[in-house]
Amino acid sequence: MTFSITSAAANLYKDITLEATEALRLFVKYAGSGDSGGFSLGVTPAVPDEDDYVQEVDGLRFFVRNEEKWLVENMKLDYDESTDYFSCHLPGLA
């Protein structure tokens, strides 16, 4: 299981207040309806379970539940500060 979050992208989440046991949960989110709907990436504070996959980036812990690993496998999150462009590459949705 691998995913990549650059330091610049992780920095965007540093203002989220987390309790000592919390991390940022990456999860499958469904938005829209009918033909215009689809899956996307959600992020929320939560406490990881023992069997969740946890990855630390610049002091921030990100995690994903086992049943949602398919979404973030080989995911790449990046942020270009010079253009203010956030990119999220999700091969699991291809």
TAWOGI-V958840 format. One line per field, one symbol per residue. burial: 1 if it has 16 or more other ideal C-beta (glycine too) atoms within 10 Angstrom, else 0. A space follows every 10 residues. Layout:
burial: ???
This chain:
burial: 0010100011 0010000000 0111111100 0000000000 1000010100 0110101001 0111100100 1100111010 0000000001 0100
